[in-house]
Amino acid sequence: MTSLHLHGMLISPNKKGDSAMRMCGPQEAIEYEFTIPEAHPSGTFFYHPHGDGSHSLQTAGLMAGMVIVN
C-alpha cells in the first residue's frame, strides 16, 4: 500500500490531491489531480510515497522524484 505526498507545494489535500489517506494497493492505479494556485512560488519540489510502513523502502527504490513549477 502506498500514496503520494508532495513537499513544499501549496496544494489542497481534498479530493484527488495531496492526501496521504488515499492508498493504492498492489496492481491498482489511482489518479491524482493537482491545481497549482496562480500565486504559487516557482521552485523545485519533491514527491515521495507515504506507504503503510514501507515508505522508506519505496523511496530507496526510487519511487520518488521532482516537480518543477515555473
C-alpha positions as a Markdown table, in Angstrom:
| # | Residue | x | y | z |
|---|---|---|---|---|
| 1 | Met | 0.0 | 0.0 | 0.0 |
| 2 | Thr | 1.2 | 3.5 | -0.8 |
| 3 | Ser | 0.2 | 7.0 | -1.5 |
| 4 | Leu | 1.8 | 10.1 | -2.9 |
| 5 | His | 3.0 | 13.2 | -0.9 |
| 6 | Leu | 4.4 | 16.5 | -2.2 |
| 7 | His | 6.8 | 18.5 | -0.1 |
| 8 | Gly | 6.6 | 22.3 | -0.1 |
| 9 | Met | 3.8 | 22.7 | -2.6 |
| 10 | Leu | 0.7 | 24.7 | -1.6 |
| 11 | Ile | -1.8 | 22.1 | -2.8 |
| 12 | Ser | -5.1 | 21.0 | -1.2 |
| 13 | Pro | -5.4 | 17.5 | 0.3 |
| 14 | Asn | -9.0 | 17.4 | -0.9 |
| 15 | Lys | -10.5 | 15.0 | -3.4 |
| 16 | Lys | -7.7 | 13.7 | -5.8 |
| 17 | Gly | -5.0 | 16.0 | -4.3 |
| 18 | Asp | -2.1 | 15.5 | -1.9 |
| 19 | Ser | -3.6 | 13.2 | 0.7 |
| 20 | Ala | -1.7 | 10.5 | 2.5 |
| 21 | Met | -5.0 | 8.9 | 3.2 |
| 22 | Arg | -5.6 | 7.9 | -0.5 |
| 23 | Met | -3.9 | 4.5 | -0.5 |
| 24 | Cys | -3.1 | 2.5 | -3.6 |
| 25 | Gly | -2.6 | -1.3 | -3.3 |
| 26 | Pro | -0.5 | -3.7 | -5.5 |
| 27 | Gln | -1.7 | -3.9 | -9.1 |
| 28 | Glu | -4.0 | -0.9 | -8.5 |
| 29 | Ala | -3.9 | 2.5 | -10.1 |
| 30 | Ile | -5.3 | 5.8 | -8.8 |
| 31 | Glu | -5.3 | 9.2 | -10.5 |
| 32 | Tyr | -4.0 | 12.4 | -8.8 |
| 33 | Glu | -5.2 | 15.8 | -9.8 |
| 34 | Phe | -3.3 | 18.9 | -8.6 |
| 35 | Thr | -4.4 | 22.5 | -9.0 |
| 36 | Ile | -1.5 | 24.8 | -8.6 |
| 37 | Pro | -2.5 | 28.3 | -7.4 |
| 38 | Glu | -1.7 | 31.2 | -9.7 |
| 39 | Ala | 0.4 | 32.8 | -6.9 |
| 40 | His | 2.4 | 29.6 | -6.1 |
| 41 | Pro | 6.1 | 30.3 | -5.8 |
| 42 | Ser | 8.4 | 28.9 | -8.5 |
| 43 | Gly | 10.8 | 26.2 | -7.5 |
| 44 | Thr | 11.8 | 22.6 | -7.5 |
| 45 | Phe | 9.7 | 20.4 | -5.2 |
| 46 | Phe | 10.0 | 16.8 | -4.0 |
| 47 | Tyr | 7.4 | 14.0 | -4.1 |
| 48 | His | 7.6 | 10.6 | -2.5 |
| 49 | Pro | 5.4 | 7.8 | -1.3 |
| 50 | His | 3.7 | 7.6 | 2.1 |
| 51 | Gly | 3.3 | 3.8 | 2.4 |
| 52 | Asp | 1.8 | 1.6 | 5.0 |
| 53 | Gly | 5.1 | 1.1 | 7.0 |
| 54 | Ser | 7.1 | 0.8 | 3.8 |
| 55 | His | 7.7 | 4.4 | 2.6 |
| 56 | Ser | 11.5 | 4.2 | 3.3 |
| 57 | Leu | 11.9 | 1.1 | 1.2 |
| 58 | Gln | 9.7 | 2.6 | -1.6 |
| 59 | Thr | 11.7 | 5.9 | -1.6 |
| 60 | Ala | 15.0 | 4.0 | -1.6 |
| 61 | Gly | 13.7 | 2.0 | -4.5 |
| 62 | Leu | 13.4 | 5.3 | -6.4 |
| 63 | Met | 9.7 | 5.8 | -6.1 |
| 64 | Ala | 10.3 | 9.5 | -5.7 |
| 65 | Gly | 11.0 | 12.5 | -7.9 |
| 66 | Met | 10.9 | 16.2 | -8.5 |
| 67 | Val | 8.2 | 18.6 | -9.7 |
| 68 | Ile | 9.3 | 21.9 | -11.3 |
| 69 | Val | 7.0 | 24.9 | -11.0 |
| 70 | Asn | 7.9 | 27.8 | -13.4 |
